[in-house]
Amino acid sequence: MTKTQRNTFSTERQVSVIIGNGRGQVEWRDLKSSSLYLRVSANGDRKTWRYQYRLGGRGSRLIRINLGEWHRDPALGMSLEAARRTVLNHRKTISEGGVPQIEKTVERQRAEGITFGRLVERHNAEYLPQLKTKKQQQTARRLLDTYCVGPWGALPAASITRAMVDAVTKPIAKEQNDDGSFKRNKANRCFLTISRVFKWAIFMQEHPHNDAEIGAGGGIHKTPTTAPPNLGLTQSKHSSHMPGGAPVARQRSLTHDEIGKLLRRLRVHGRETRPSRLDPTKQVRDNWADDQLKCAQWLHLKLLTGARGGETRLMRWRDLALGVDNQWSWTIPAEHSKNGHAHTVPLSRQAVAILRELNLTRPTERSSVSCVFPQKRNPQKSVTDFGKSYRTFRTCAGLTEHGTADKVNPHDLRRAFVDQLGAMTRDDDETPRYTREFRGILLNHRTDARASSVTAKHYDTSDYYLAKRKALQVWADFLDTQILGVEPIARARRSA
């Protein structure tokens, strides 16, 4: 009997009695399926089915595919009959122009579910465009690509665990900024972005979506970022399960001196830098000056109205209207408001003066644009960000020192608006002129208690338009006293 005849088999019983040679792996060939081989380990404890073929015919490279381990019981492995059926399926795939390796990979991915890399790819394409600002979209993409896709991209999304999330996010919280502070907020943002990806995946699996790709192979049934159970350990009232700890609310506000610096710079910023006509860089410097001027006008309107930066940046000309009192007001539409509720802001004389600089009373000059702060390339869309211009403004106004953590952010102007209004007092006593609830109305805040109360729902339907107009005019006059150097509280009292 030749060696070739010895290394062959044709029945399941012959496969079961094959043993190893004690020296190395040996391949046995199936007599009924010439492309099917059985690889036997040296000690005979492992037997693996292999399919061999040449995709380009004789002379081309030999391709081998592992089909699985042999076992007589189909529940524990692949029998001889099952291996032969698999070989027939692969031959059919080849005859139809397919590639068995790709088909096998697709079947494996279907069994394991969608990979994390593919899930992030779909999340970025389908969900992120729904976010309000491009900055939010860019931040989410950057966090996922930098910290998550690399280590998890090829893994099934359902296999991601809380320990794996902590291994990625906790080191971020230990990194330091230039001013020495830790990047706890960045770690929390990364953690919440991961959570949002999995919550979106679960949403896409549920009715009526029932996404076939995300839901394959059992799919994703829980997020790996859920809070761990409380095991009776002593925990702080404000503890958090996020890697950066409980988020700390920013308390930065502007003092009277800082408001004075801000307002004095607002009056000249972007106006004093315009070059002469003979300057060879006139166009470049003009564009820079225009950007700086728009940023100063945006900040001034934000400070006068107490509105959010994004709401002010998205202001449209059609949102401005003359009321019955022949005075201007600005209606923030629900789609631009953070809480999804429209809000009417009466405009003070100072705010109207800024809008006049932006062609408020010249409709023919703004007929081609719809936004108060339009983009240069597309006037029908508002600017996406004032980041670079604001950093230049902040430095010129002397509101920050390089490398310090106590920088003035645009949102701090909104906080200064609330603090200074709350500090104003009456002539006869020391009670606040503007209560906390009324200042919340000016800010368009809707607390759960106020929104769900019977009084707010059925009786108190007023938007306090006249009271808001008087308060915002008093606030604008108060800011003028800061510029003029007059005692601000006394001037505010006289103007009330």
VEXBA-935240 format. One record per residue: residue in one letter; x, y, z of N, C-alpha, C, CB in turn. Coordinates in steps of 0.1 Angstrom, whole numbers, plus 5000, padded with zeros to 4 digits. Atoms other than C-alpha are relative to their C-alpha. Glycine has a CB too. Layout:
AXYZXYZXYZXYZ...
END
This chain:
M500949885000500050005000500950125000499050005012T499149885001501550344990499650105011499850064986K500249904990501850645012498750084997501250105001T501149935004499150824992498749925004500050034985Q501250084996496650544998499849995015500249864994R500250004985497450535035499450135005501449985006N500649874995496550905040498750044993501150114998T501349985005493050875027498949945009499949954985F501250054993489550815041498850024992499950075014S501249995007486050775029498849995009499949904989T501150024991483850705060500350075013499749855002E499949944987483150865093500749915010498650035006R499350094991484450555111501550014998499549854998Q498549995002487850585094500550135005500249994984V499549874994488050955104500249985015499050114997S499950014986487350855140501249935006498749945005V498850084995490250605143501350064995499849864995I498749945004492850835127500750055012499850114989I499249954989495650905151501250084995500549885009G498849925004498751135150501249925000500250115010N498750085002502251025141501050045011500650034986G499149974989503851185172501150104996500649885005R498949915005506151405150499550134995500849934989G500549875005504051675134498649984994500950054989Q501350005006500751765116500049924987499550144998V500250085012499551525088498750034994500249855003E501249985007496951595062499549874993500150114989W500750115006494451325051499050054990499349905011R500949955010492451345019498849914999500750004986D501250075001488851255014499949944985498850095002L500050065013488451004985498750044992500049855002K501249965007484851114977499950154997498849965008S499949865002485651484978501550044999499250095010S498549985002489151554964500550135006500449994986S499549874995489251914977499950015015499150114994L500250004985488451815013501149935007498749945004Y498950064992491351745037499750015015501350084996L500150014986491651655073501450025006499349875005R498749984994494551805092500049945014500450155000V499950064987495551595122501250045007500049844998S498949954992497751725150501049885003499550065013A499050104997500851535162499549895009501350065005N500550104991499151365191498649954997500150065014G501350045004495851325173498850055008499949855000D501149954992493751525198499250114992500550055013R500749905007492751785172500049974985500750145002K500250035014491351725137499250114994499349864998T500649885006490452015114499849984986501050135003W500450015014488652025081500650124992498549994998R499449895008490352225053499549984985501550005001Y500450015014489052305018501150074992498650074998Q498949955008491752364991499550014985501349915000Y500449985014491152514956500950104994498550044999R499349905008492752724929499050094993501149934990L501049915005490753034920500250024985500050135008G499849975014492453084886500349874992501250094999G499750125008492852724875501449955003499850024985R498750074998495952504872501250114999500249894990G498949915000499152694880499850135008500350054986S500349894992497452964901500349975015498650054999R499650024986498053014938498949915007500150135008L500850094993496652734961499450085012500749875004I500749934989494052874985499449905010498950104995R500550104990493152695018499050085009501249945008I501049944991490052765040499849905011498750034992N500450084988489552625075498549995001500750055013L501550014999486052485078499549985014499649884991G500450034987486052385114500649875005498549995002E499550124994487052105138499049884998500350025015W500850125001485851745134499449955013500849894993H500650074989483451585158498849924995499650105011R501150085005480951305153498750065004500149865007D501349934996478251505172500050144993500050015016P500149875007477151805150499950115010498850004992A500149894990476452005182501450045005499149965011L498749974995480151985191501050034990500549895009G499049985010481852005158499449984986501249925002M500450025014481651935120500349864996500750104991S499850145004481051585109500549994985498649925001L499650025014482251435076499050044990500549864997E501149975009478851475060499850154999498749935004A500149855000478651845070501150064993499950055015A498949945007482151915057499849984985501349935005R500250025015481251765023499050104995499649854997R501049905005478151985021500550145000498849995010T499449875001480152285029500950024988500950035013V499249995012482652205002499150024987500849874998L500949985011479752174977499550144999498849905001N500549865000478452514988501150104995499650045014H498949925005481952664982500249994985501349975008R499950025014482152514948498950074992500049854997K501149925006478752664939500350145000498749975007T499749854999479953004951501050034989500550035014I499049985010483052974929499450004986501249905001S500650015014481052874898499150124997499249874999E500849885002478853174903500850135000498950015010G499149885000481853414904500350055013499450104991G499749954986482053454942501349955005498949965009V498850044993484853414966499649945014501050125002P500550064987484353164995500550075012500549865000Q499449934988486653365019499150115004501450054998I500949894997484353665016498749965005499850094988E501250054995481253465020500149955014499549894991K499850054987482653305051500150115010501249915001T499849894991483653635066498650075003500950104994V501349944998480153775060499149915009499350014986E500850094991478553465077500550025014500149864995R499549994986480853505107499550145006501650005000Q500449874995480053875110498550005003500350114990R501450014997476353795108499749935013499249944988A500250084988476653545135500550085013500949874999E499449934989478753775157499350145002501550024999G500649875000476754095149500950114994499750045014I499349895007477954435135501250035008499150124998T498849964994481454535143499950155005501349994991F500149864994482054855164500450104990500950015013G499549915010483955015135498850034990501249954993R501149985009480954965112498950085007499549874994L501049934992478555085139500350155001499849945014V499649865000480455405143499950074987501550025006E500149955013480655455106498550044997500549904990R501449975003476855435103499450115010499149875002H500449904990476355645135500450144995500649975014N499549875005478455925120499350054988501549994997A500749965012476655915087498550035002500249894990E501450004998473055875100499550095011499449875001Y500549944988472856025135500650145002500349925012L499449874997475456305138499550124992501549984997P500549885007474056525110498750065007499649964986Q501249944993470956565133500350095011499249885005L499649914990472956745159499950154996501449975005K500349865003472457125161501250074993499650075012T498949935005475957245154501149914994500650085011K498950085005478957125134501149985010500650084988K499050024990481157165164499749885008500050125009Q500450124993479156895182500349884992498650005004Q499750125009479556665152501549984999499450034986Q498650025001483256725148500649955013500750144997T499550054987483856665186499749855001499450085011A500450144999481956335185500949924991498649984997R499250085009483856215154501449995005500050074986R498650004996487256315168500249915012500450145004L499850084988486656145202499949854996498950035010L500150145004485455815185501249954992498749994992D498850055009488255805159501350005008500150104988T498850004993490955895184500149895010500250145006Y499950094989490155675213499349874999499450075012C500850125000487655405203500249914988498650045001V500050085012487755295167501349924998499950094987G498850075001491455195169500049875007501150085005P500050134993491254935197498849914998500150035015W501250085000487654825191499449984986498950075008G500650005014487054865153499649874995500950074991A500350135006487254505144499249905009501349934997L500750084991485454375175498550014998500450045015P501449995000481754285176499550115010499349875003A500449904991479954585191499449955012499050094993A500750064989477954365214501049955011499149894996S499050054991481254245230500750115008501049924992I499449894992482254585243499550005014499850144993T500450004986482154585281500450135007500749885007R499749884992482254845308501550015004499250005013A498650004997485854745317500850064988500549865004M499449955012486854815281499850154998499549934987V500349865001485155155282500950085010498550035003D499249944990486955245315501550004996499849935013A498650015004490255135300500450114990500449874994V499749905010489855395272499850145006499049984989T500449874996488155685291500850055013498650005003K499449964988489855685325501450064998500149885010P498849935002493355765312499950144995500949924990I500249865005491956075295499850095012498750004991A500249924988490856205329501350035007499049945009K498849984994494456185340501050094992500749875004E499249915008495856395311499850145005499649994985Q500049874995496656755318499950104989501250035009N500049895009495857085300501250085001498750085001D498949924999498357355294500150085013500050104989D500049924987497257535326500149905012498750075001G499850094989497757215347498749935005500650075012S501350064997494057125350499949864993498850094997F500250135006492956765343498950004990499849905011K501050005010490856675313498949915004500749954987R501250084995487956535333498850024991499750045015N501149985009485356695311500149934987499850154998K499750075013486956555280499749855002501450024995A500250144997486856205296498549975000500749965013N501550014999483156255304499350014986499450105010R500649985013482356375269500349874991500650124992C499850125007484056065254499149895005501549965002F500850104994482155845278498550014995500050015015L501349985004478856005269499849984985499550145003T500050025014479655985232499949854997501250064992I500150155001480155605235498649955004501149935009S501350044995476955575254498950044989499650075013R500949965011475155765226500049914988500250154996V499950105012476455525199499249885003501549974998F500750124996475055225218498550025001500649945012K501449974999471755395226499350014986499850135009W500549985014471355485189499849864994500950094992A500150145006472055115180498849935005501349935003I501250064994469354995204498850054994500050015015F501249945006466955245190499749954986500250165000M500150045013467655135155499549854999501350014992Q500550145000466854765164498549995003500849925010E501450014995463454845179499150044989499850095012H501049975010460254875160499750155000498649935004P500250065013459555035135501349994992499050084993H498850005008463255055125500449854997501150075008N499750145002464254685130501149994990498849924995D498850005010467654745113500649864999501050105005A499550145001468854415099501549995003499749954985E498650014998472554495100500450015015500850104992I499749984986472654625136499449895008499550135004G500750104991470254365149500449854997498650014998A499650145003472054055133500749935011500850004987G499350084990473253775155499850045014501550024998G500349964986471453885187500150155002500949925009G499949865000472554245182500550055014498750064997I499549934988473154495210498750025009500750144997H501249994991470754475240500250095012499749865005K499749914989472454705265501250084997500249925013T498849925002474954985267501049975011499650155001P498950034991478354925283500350125009501249964993T499749884992478155265300499050025011500150124992T501049984989475355205325500750005013499049884999A499449984987475955295361500149865007499250105008P500050134993477154995382499150005012501549985005P500950014988474854875410500650055012499449865001N499549954987475155035444500049885009499150115006L499850124992476554755466499950035015501249934996G500149964986475754935498501250085005499949885008L498949924996479055125498499650145003501149994990T500349864997479155475512500450084988500850055013Q499849925012478855715483499650145003499349954988S500349854999478856095481498750024993501150084994K501349965006475556265473500250034985499450115007H499849955014477156405441501049914993500550145000S499150095007479156095431499549974986500249875008S500350035013479255995395500749884995500250124990H499350125005480055675376500850034988499049894998M499249965012481655865348501550015003499550134994P498550004997485455855344500650135006500749964988G499549874995485956225351499350045013499850104990G500749974988483756215382498850094997500950085009A501249925002480656425387500350134993499250035013P499749885007480556715363499850125009499150024987V500049884992481357045380499450124992501450035005A500649895007479157335370500950125000498650045006R499149885001481057645358499350115007500350034986Q500549894992480657935382500650144996500249975014R499349885003482758195364499050114995501049974988S500849895004481058535361501050124999498950035010L499249885002482358885352499850105011499750064986T500149894990483059155378499750134993501350015008H500349875006482259525373501250044991499750105010D498849965007485859585362500149934987501349985008E500050085012485759305337499050044990499949855003I501049955008482459425323500450134993498750015007G499549875006484059765318501049984989500650095011K499050045010486959615299499449954988501049905006L500750065011484659415278499250104991499049905005L500849905007482359705269500950104992499050075009R499149915007485159945261500749944988501150055010R499450065011486759695238498949974989500649875003L501150025010483359625221499850124991498749965008R500349885008483059985210501050024989500050125009V499049975010486259985190500549874993501250075007H499450135005487059615182499549984985499649885008G500350025014487259555144499950134992498849924998R500249875007486959935136501350074999499050085007E498849925000490360075144501249934993500550025015T498950075007492359815124499950014985500049865004R500249995014491159905089501150074993498650064996P498949945007494059975065499750114990500949904994S500349905010494460245039499949934986501250104999R500250065013493660185002501349964993499350104991L498750035006497360174993500749885006500950125001D499450114994498059885016499849884991499349975014P500150125009498859574995499349885006501449954997T500750114993497259345021498650055004500849955012K501349944995494059555023498949905000499650114990Q501150095000491759275013500149905012499949924987V499950094988493159035039499750065013501549945000R500249934988493159285066498550055002500950135002D501449974999489659395057499149885004499550064986N500750124996488359045060500249975014500549884991W499750034986490059005093499250105009501550015003A500749904992488559335106498549974999500350144994D501550035000485059235094499749885009499649964985D500250114991485358905113500050055014501049894998Q499949954986486459085144498850095004501350085002L501149914997483659345141498749925002499850104988K501150084998481059075136500049935014499949894989C499950064987482358895167499650095011501449945002A500349904989482159215188498550035000500850134997Q501549975000478559285176499249885005499650034986W500650134994477658915184500150005015500649884994L499850004985479058945219499250115007501550025004H500849894994477359285225498549965001500350134992L501450055000473959145215499849895010499649954986K500150104990474558845236499950055014501149904998L500049944987475359055266498750085003501250095002L501249914998472359295261498849925001499950094988T501350085000469759015256500149895010499749954986G499950114991471158745279499749874992499050015011A500350125008470558495250501249914999499550044986R498950105002472658185244500850044987499549864999G499149965011475558225220499549944987501449955002G500550065013474157975194498750064996499849855003E501349935004470658145195500350134993499150015012T499749875006472258485188500749984987500950085010R499250025012474558345161499049964989501049895002L500950055010471558185143498850104998499449875004M501149905002469458505144499850034985500450145007R500449975013467558575112499250134999499149884994W500649875001466158895098498449985002500350064987R501450024999462658745096499549985015499549884992D500450024986462758675134499950145007501149925007L500149874995462859055140498850074995501350094997A501349945004459659255140499750125009498849905001L500549884993458059585151498749965007499950124992G501150034992455559535179498950114999500349975014V501149905000452259725186500550135006498849955008D499449884994454359965207501050074991500649975013N499049945009456460045176501449985004499750154997Q498650034995459559885192500349864995500150015016W499550125005461659605180500049885010501350024993S499850124991461559255194500549884991498649955006W499350125007463358925185499349885005501550005002T500650124996461558595185500949884996498649984992I499150115002463858295190499149884996500949975012P500950115003462158005171500349875008500149974985A499850134992461657665188501249924995498749925000E498950095005464157495164501450055003499849994985H498749944996466957735175500150005015500150144994S500049994985466057725212500549875006498750045006K499450124993467957485235498949915005500950045011N501150094994464757365253498849984990499550075012G501050035010462657355221498750095002499649865001H501149914998460357645232500350144994499650015015A499749865005460057975213500050105011498950034990H499849904990461058285232500150144994501349975008T500049865005460358655226500950095008498650064999V499049924993463158895235499750154996501549964998P500149855003462259275236501450064999499150085010L498749955002465159465222500150145005500450004985S499849874995466559765240500550094989501150005011R499649905010467560085222501549974996499950145006Q498650045003471259975224500149884991500849985013A499950115009470559645208499550034986499149885006V500549965013468559805180501150084993498750095001A498949925006471560045174501049904994500750095010I499050105005473859735169499449944987500349895010L500750065011471259585145499950094988498749955003R500049905011471159905125501350004993499750145006E498750015006474859875119500049874991501149985011L500150125009473959525104498950014990499949885009N501049985010471459675080498649975004500449924988L501350034995468359645101499050084992499950035015T501049915006466659945084500250014985500050135006R499850005014467959875049499749874994501550044997P500450135005465959585036500649974986498549984999T499550035013467259625000501449955000500050134992E498650054999470859565012500149875006500850105008R499950134993469959255031499049904993499750015014S501050095007467459105005500749874996499450074989S499450125005470058854994500549915011501250034991V499550084989470858725029498849985009501150065008S501150034991468558565055500550015015499449874997C499550014987470858565085500750145004501149895002V499449884995472058855107501549994999499550045014F498650035001475558695108500349904990500549965015P499950105011475858535074501549954998499550054987Q498750055005478758325060500450084988500049854997K499549925012480958495034499749924987501550035001R500250085012480658205010498549974997500749875001N501450035002476958125016499250095009499749855003P500849904992474958435028498749945006499850124993Q501350054995471858215033500249925013499449914990K499750074988473558035062500850095010500849874997S499449924990474758175095501449945003499350005014V498750054997478358155107500049885009500950125005T500050124991479257825124500650035013500749894993D499349984988481557965150500850135000501049885003F499149884999483358275163501249975008499150125007G498950044991486058075181501350084999500349864998K498849935002489158235166499950155002500649974986S500249864998487758585165499850035015498850054992Y500249974986486658555201501349995008498949905006R498750014993490058435213500850134998500749884996T499349875002491558745197499450115008500050034985F500749904993488958965212500349995015498549994998R499850024985489458815247501450055004499849865004T498749954997493158885245500250154999501049934990C499949865002492759235232499350075012499450054987A500749934989490259315260500749985014498649945001G499350024987492659185287499249925010500450135006L500850084992490158925300500649875004498649984994T499450124997492558645303501550014999499549884991E498550015001496258565308500349864994500750025014H499650125007498058305287500349895011501250024991G499750114992498057965304499149995013501450005004T500850004987495458045332498749924997499750145005A501250085001492457825338498750095001499949895010D501249914997490158125347499750094988500250085012K500349925012489458235311498550035000500449924988V501449965002486258425302499549934988499950155000N500750065011484058215280498850084995499649865003P501249925004481158365259498849975009499749964985H501250034992478658185281500150075013499949845002D499949934988480058365311499350144999501450035004L500849875001478358685297498649985004500150054986R501450034996474958515302499949995015499649874993R499950014985475958435338500150145006501149915004A499849874995477058795343498650084999501150084993F501349945002473658915329499149975012499449954987V500950044989471858715356500550055013499949845001D499549954987474158805385499850155002501549975001Q500149864999474159175378498550055001500650074989L501449974998470359185374499549975014499149934990G500450044986469959005407500650095011500449865003A499449914991472259255424499350145001501550024997M500749875000470059555415499050005011499450034986T500949994988468059685445499150124998500750005013R500949885000465159925451500650115009498649955006D499649894992465560265466499649995015499450134995D500550004987463460195497500549885009498550005000D499650124993464759845507501149934993498849915004E498950085006467359585499499549874994501049965011T500650125006464959325484500450004985498549995001P499650015015465959205448498950064992500349864996R501049955010464259395420499549894991500750124992Y500450115009464259095398500249875007500850014987T499950134993463458765414500749894992498549955004R499350115007465158435405499149954989500449905010E501050065009461958315388499950094987498749985006F500149905012461758635366501249994992499750145005R498850015008465358605356500149874992501250015010G500150135008464658245346499250024988499549895009I500949975012461858385323500850074990498850085005L499249935009464358625308501049914992500850115007L499050095006466758335301499349894992500949945011N500850115006463958115287500349865006500349994985H499950124993464457855314498749945003500950025013R501350064997461657605319500349885009499349954987T499850104990462057405351498849905000500250065014D501150104999459957085356498950055009500649875005A501049964991458157235385499150114994500650055013R500749895006457157545366499249954988500950114995A500750045012456257365334498849915003500949924991S501150094996454057105352499050055010500749875005S500949944991452357335376498650034994500550125008V501349975005448557385373499950154996498949975010T500149865002449057765375500750044986500750085011A499249975013451657775346499249944988501449945000K500650065012449557545324498650074997499749855003H501349965003446057695328499750145003499049915007Y500349874995446258035344501050114996499850005015D499049905002449558215341500649984986501249995010T499650025014449858225303500750124994498849974991S499449885005451458565300501549974998499850125010D498650015003454958595285500850125007500349994985Y499449894992455658905307500850104990501049955011Y499349935011456559105275500450145005499150014988L499749874995456359455291501050005011498750075004A499150004989458159355322501449964995499649895011K498750035006460959195301500650124993499849884990R499549885008461159515279500650105010498950064992K499549904990461659735310501349955006498950035011A498850054993464159505326501250004990499749855005L498950005010466259475294500550144997499649934987Q499649865003466259845289500850055012498850094998V499349974987467359895326501449944999499349965012W498750075001470159645320500950074990499749854996A499249945010471259815288500550145005499250024987D499649874994471360155306501149985011498850075006F499050044990473359985334501349984994499549885008L498750025007475959875309500650134995499849904988D499549875005476260225295500750085012498950094995T499349934989477060355330501349945003499149985013Q498750064999479860105331501050074991500049854998I499149935009481360265300500350145004499449994986L499849864996480760615312500750025013498650075000G499349994987482260545346499150055011501250094999V500949964990479160645365499749895010498750064994E500350114990478160455397498849924994499650075014P501050075007476160175381498749985007500649864996I501350034993473660085408499250135001500349955014A500849884998472660455414499450044986500950115005R500649965013472160515376498949904997501149994990A501050105002470160195374498750045008500449865003R501249964992467860315402499350124994500550035014R500749885005467260655386499349974987501050104997S500750035013466360485352498849915002501049944991A501150094998463860255368498750075000500249915013
END
